[in-house]
Amino acid sequence: LGHQILSLAMGGKTSKLKFGHRGANQPVKDLDSGRVEITSQNHGFTVDADSLPDDVAVNRINLNDQTVEGLRHKTKPVFCVQYHPEASPGPHDSSDLFGQFRQLVEKHG
């Protein structure tokens, strides 16, 4: 829900998925690194990538249906994902998100 609210606050729009993302086996690609993570998800809405302003980048997509799974602001210390990184479905999948958050807090906190 935070991912969707943040996208709305940044000027984006959301829409209902035809098939919700449920379970601990959703492949997500990090578009910055090319890395694929297996994630745990439970959501029925997605962010419309075309509705986002130019200063917001889609940086993660679901490989099953190409929907938005992560965003980052290009000039502000803001990022979000549409899955549960704390669920850790793989040995280290998504653990880098906590490090990225810590770096933002240390730099801008």
N, C-alpha and C positions, 0 to 999 in steps of 0.2 A: 504493500500500500504506500509506503514512503516513496518508492521509486515513481509511482504514478502521480502522487501529489507533487513531488518535486518537478516532474516534467510539466505538469499543469502550471505550476508557479513560474516556470521558465518560458511559458508561452506555447507549450505543446498541447496536443489533444490525445485522448485515449479512446479505444474502441474495444468492444467485446470480441474475444477470440471465438472462432467457430468451434474449436476443441481446446479446452483449457489445458494448461501445463500442470500435470499432477505426477508426483513421484520423484524418486531419487535417481533417475537415469536420463536426465535431459542434457544433451550435449550443447555447450555454449562455446563459441569462438571469440577469443579476445582479438579484435581487429588490429590493435596496436602491435601485439607480439606474434600473432598467428597461432598462439597456443589454444588447445581445446581442453575445456574442463568439463567433467561430468558433475552436474549440479542437481540439487534437490529443489523442486519447485511446487508451488500450490497457488496458482493464480488463473483467473479467467479473463483478464483484460490485458491489453498491450498498448504501448505508446506508438502513435502514428509518426514514423520517422520523418515524413515529408512535412509535418506540421511544426517541426522544431525550428527555432531561429538559427541563424548562421553561427552564433557563438556557442552553440551546444552541439557536441559531437556524439554520434552513436559509436560506442566502442566495444560493444558485445552484442552478438546475435545468437538466437537459437538456431542450431543447424537443422532441426527438423522442419521448421516452417519459415525461417529467415526473419522472425520477429525480433524486435528490440529487447535486449536483456540487460543493457548497461548504457549509461550516459556519463559524459563528463563535460563540464563547462570549460571553454577554452581559455578564459581569462580569470576566472574565480576559483577558489579552492573547494570545488564541489564535484562529487561524483556519486553515482548510485547504481545498484544492480537490482534486478527483478527476480532474485532467487535467494536461497538461504545459505550463505557462505559458511555459517557456523555448523551446518549439518555435516560438512566434510565427507561426502560420499566416496571420495577417492583418498589416497594416502595424504596428498598435499593439495588437492584441488581447491582453488579459491583462497588459499591461505595468504597469498600476496595482498589481498584486499585489506587485511588488517594492518599490514606494514605500510601500505599507501595512505591509509587513514591516519596512522600514527605520524608519518612524515608531514602530512598536511597540518595536523595539530601542532607539532613542534615548530613548523615554519611560520604558521599564521596565528597560533594560539596566544 
